[in-house]
Structure formats: C-alpha cells, structure tokens
Amino acid sequence: MPKLKAGHISPTPEEDAAIQRGIAADPDARELDEAWFKEAKPAREVFSPERYAALTEKRPRGRPKADQTKVFTGLRLDADVLEALRATGPGWQTRVNAMLRECLSL
C-alpha cells in the first residue's frame, strides 16, 4: 500500500462502498484488465507526429510575458478614494492606470 501524504483523509468504509457502487453503475467506467492493456498503444503510435508533438510539448507555466510590463509601486490614497475605485469591480487597477495616463496625456 502506498504511503499517504500528510493531511490525506481516506474515505470511510461506507463512503468507499458508495463510491464503488457509483463506479459499478456507470456504464462508461470499466476496469482496465489485462486484455485492455495488451491492446493499448502508446500515444505516439496513435496520433500523427504533429498532434503528438502538440500534446507533449513543454510550455512555460503561468501567464505569457507582456510586451510592456508594469512596475510595482506603493501609493497612499485616501480611504474613500480607494473604496470608490475598488467598488468599480475587477480590473479597477487597470482603469486607474488608464485614468492617470489620460490625465498626463501620454
């Protein structure tokens, strides 16, 4: 039996039985037996080389780098001004940037 990670909570026997009943009732969920594994083929044999390359390519994690990156700055604002800006909803910081740009005629 594999070692469980810290914080792992195993299902109770009742929960496990309910899970197993759900699996048994699902026509699309089937046990993968020896016959299935004998017929199975690696993805590189099933897909075209282009498709396989697209599926397995290593892409960088996270958001793509912006053409023009922002610079972090701390800015002290009156509480009511900050509250009004935040009340405009998600993207308020981008809108503040646009307002400052407009005021400076950049």
trRosetta pair geometry for C-beta under 8 A, 3 or more apart (Angstrom, degrees):
i j d omega theta_ij theta_ji phi_ij phi_ji
4 8 4.1 -125 175 61 112 149
4 10 7.2 -80 -103 -54 157 102
5 8 5.0 111 61 -39 70 113
11 15 3.6 -128 -173 97 107 121
11 16 4.6 145 98 -58 120 76
11 19 6.5 66 110 -14 177 136
12 15 4.6 95 48 8 75 102
12 16 6.9 -140 91 -5 38 87
13 16 5.6 -54 -143 38 31 113
13 17 6.3 35 155 -22 64 104
14 17 5.7 -52 -149 33 30 112
14 18 6.6 30 151 -18 63 104
15 18 5.7 -54 -151 36 33 111
15 19 6.4 36 150 -21 66 104
16 19 5.5 -51 -149 34 34 114
16 20 6.3 33 153 -18 66 105
17 20 5.7 -54 -147 38 31 111
17 21 6.4 34 152 -21 65 103
18 21 5.7 -50 -147 34 32 112
18 22 6.5 35 152 -20 63 104
19 22 5.7 -57 -154 34 31 112
19 23 6.5 31 150 -18 65 104
20 23 5.6 -51 -148 35 34 113
20 24 6.3 34 153 -19 66 106
21 24 5.7 -55 -146 38 32 111
21 25 6.2 27 155 -18 66 110
22 25 5.8 -59 -145 38 29 108
22 26 6.5 31 155 -27 64 107
23 26 5.9 -58 -151 27 31 112
23 29 4.9 -110 -157 120 72 146
26 29 3.9 50 90 14 120 110
32 36 4.6 -112 -158 82 72 149
32 37 6.5 88 157 -51 100 87
33 36 5.4 107 52 6 58 100
33 37 7.4 -121 109 0 35 92
34 37 5.8 -60 -149 41 34 108
34 38 6.3 38 154 -25 68 105
35 38 5.7 -53 -149 31 31 113
35 39 6.7 19 156 -9 63 108
36 39 6.1 -69 -156 42 30 103
36 40 6.3 44 148 -42 67 103
37 40 5.3 -38 -142 12 37 122
41 45 4.6 -100 166 79 116 127
41 46 5.4 134 93 -53 117 98
42 45 5.1 90 65 6 79 102
42 46 7.4 -161 97 -5 41 92
43 46 5.6 -65 -145 40 38 107
43 47 5.7 4 171 6 78 113
43 52 6.1 145 131 -122 94 98
43 55 6.9 -108 159 96 142 149
43 56 7.8 147 98 -53 136 116
44 47 6.9 -58 -121 51 24 89
44 49 7.9 33 -158 -107 81 60
44 52 5.0 81 -114 -148 62 153
47 51 4.1 -120 179 92 114 116
47 52 4.3 150 88 -59 118 83
47 55 6.7 57 85 5 176 139
48 51 4.6 88 52 10 83 103
48 52 6.8 -153 86 -7 39 88
49 52 5.7 -57 -142 40 29 111
49 53 6.2 32 158 -22 65 107
50 53 5.8 -56 -150 35 28 111
50 54 6.4 26 152 -18 63 107
51 54 5.7 -55 -149 36 32 112
51 55 6.3 28 154 -17 66 108
52 55 5.8 -58 -147 38 30 110
52 56 6.1 0 163 4 66 116
53 56 6.4 -74 -138 51 24 92
53 57 6.0 45 162 -54 66 98
54 57 6.1 -30 -137 -2 25 115
60 64 7.8 105 76 -103 119 62
65 69 7.2 -44 -171 -72 84 110
66 69 5.3 137 67 -84 106 59
66 70 7.7 36 60 -13 151 76
70 97 7.7 -77 -119 -105 121 149
77 81 4.8 -116 170 84 111 119
77 82 4.6 131 92 -55 126 97
77 85 7.8 -12 145 7 166 138
78 81 4.5 86 63 5 89 107
78 82 7.0 -167 87 -5 44 86
79 82 5.9 -59 -148 40 31 109
79 83 6.1 33 154 -22 67 109
80 83 5.5 -51 -143 37 32 115
80 84 6.3 34 156 -21 64 105
81 84 5.9 -55 -150 35 29 110
81 85 6.5 28 152 -17 63 106
82 85 5.7 -55 -148 37 32 111
82 86 6.2 28 157 -14 67 108
83 86 5.9 -58 -144 41 28 108
83 87 6.2 36 154 -30 63 108
84 87 5.6 -51 -147 28 29 118
84 88 7.6 40 152 -31 57 92
85 88 6.2 -47 -171 11 37 112
85 92 5.0 119 158 175 81 126
85 95 7.7 -179 -158 82 89 110
85 96 5.9 24 -151 -72 134 117
86 92 5.6 -154 -105 41 35 172
88 91 7.9 -85 114 79 101 78
88 92 4.9 128 65 -103 104 102
88 95 6.4 -80 110 58 149 158
89 92 6.5 152 70 -52 37 96
91 94 4.9 -46 -170 39 77 117
91 95 6.0 79 132 -23 85 99
92 95 5.5 -56 -149 39 37 112
92 96 6.3 42 152 -24 69 101
93 96 5.5 -47 -148 32 35 113
93 97 6.6 41 150 -21 63 101
94 97 5.6 -50 -154 32 34 116
94 98 6.6 34 148 -18 65 103
95 98 5.5 -51 -149 36 37 112
95 99 6.4 40 151 -21 67 102
96 99 5.6 -51 -147 35 34 112
96 100 6.4 32 154 -17 66 104
97 100 6.0 -56 -150 37 29 109
97 101 6.3 33 151 -22 64 107
98 101 5.5 -52 -147 35 32 115
98 102 6.4 34 153 -21 65 104
99 102 5.7 -54 -150 35 31 111
99 103 6.4 31 153 -19 65 106
100 103 5.6 -53 -146 37 33 112
100 104 6.2 19 158 -8 66 111
101 104 6.1 -68 -149 46 26 101
101 106 4.9 -89 -157 53 77 110
102 105 7.3 25 -177 -75 33 42
